């Protein structure tokens, strides 16, 4: 879940601030999901390489979102979920 997506400084600093939380869910008792793990992340995403290419704001937002996910989740261990 994205909690904050701040584009106000894009024109000045060629960056966006993105904050959010990732919840990893698995089957719980009684047919409900339970949270297995969560990751909170607050990142300044540098988009200066895209700005030089003349990227439109809408495209820059999508790129920032993808980079935010990649940065936030890098380094998490692989986990195999038993789906029995």
HUZIJO-V58437 format. One record per residue. N is the residue number from 1. PHI is phi in degrees with one decimal (NA if undefined). NEAR is the number of other ideal C-beta (glycine too) atoms within 8 Angstrom. D_LAST is the distance of its C-alpha to the last C-alpha in Angstrom with 2 decimals. Layout:
BEGIN
[[N	PHI	NEAR	D_LAST] [N	PHI	NEAR	D_LAST]]
END
This chain:
BEGIN
[[1	NA	6	27.22] [2	-82.0	9	30.75] [3	-100.6	6	33.12] [4	-148.9	9	36.26] [5	-138.9	10	37.56] [6	-102.6	8	41.22] [7	-104.8	9	43.27] [8	-59.6	4	46.67] [9	-97.8	10	47.61] [10	-60.2	13	46.57] [11	-65.9	3	50.17] [12	-88.0	5	51.54] [13	-105.4	5	49.06] [14	57.6	9	46.89] [15	-143.2	11	43.79] [16	-134.6	14	41.34] [17	-99.9	12	39.58] [18	-128.6	15	35.93] [19	-133.3	10	33.90] [20	-171.6	12	30.40] [21	-134.6	9	27.09] [22	-109.2	10	23.67] [23	-112.3	8	20.68] [24	-106.2	9	17.24] [25	-112.4	7	14.71] [26	-143.2	8	11.10] [27	-66.5	6	9.39] [28	-113.7	8	11.70] [29	-77.0	4	12.81] [30	70.1	4	14.26] [31	79.5	4	12.62] [32	-99.9	6	14.50] [33	-84.3	7	13.96] [34	-125.3	9	15.15] [35	-80.5	8	17.17] [36	-87.4	6	15.94] [37	-163.8	6	19.25] [38	-142.6	8	22.34] [39	-132.8	10	25.24] [40	-99.8	7	28.70] [41	-143.4	12	31.12] [42	-138.5	7	34.77] [43	-128.5	11	36.32] [44	-97.3	6	39.65] [45	-98.1	12	38.99] [46	-79.9	7	42.03] [47	-119.1	14	42.80] [48	-60.4	8	46.28] [49	-66.2	7	45.42] [50	-77.0	11	44.47] [51	-62.2	11	47.51] [52	-62.6	6	49.82] [53	-88.2	6	48.39] [54	76.8	5	49.27] [55	-67.7	10	45.76] [56	-66.2	6	45.82] [57	-57.3	8	44.38] [58	-59.7	6	41.53] [59	-68.6	9	40.47] [60	-62.7	15	40.93] [61	-63.1	11	38.59] [62	-63.4	8	35.83] [63	-63.5	11	36.49] [64	-60.7	13	36.48] [65	-61.4	11	33.09] [66	-63.6	8	31.57] [67	-65.2	10	33.32] [68	-58.6	14	32.20] [69	-62.2	8	28.50] [70	-61.8	8	29.11] [71	-66.3	10	31.21] [72	-66.3	11	29.00] [73	-101.0	9	25.80] [74	-64.5	6	27.52] [75	88.1	3	26.91] [76	-70.2	7	23.45] [77	-70.3	3	21.40] [78	-66.3	4	18.68] [79	-139.4	5	15.25] [80	-95.4	4	12.06] [81	-100.1	5	9.06] [82	-81.0	4	5.72] [83	-98.5	4	3.78] [84	-63.0	2	0.00]]
END
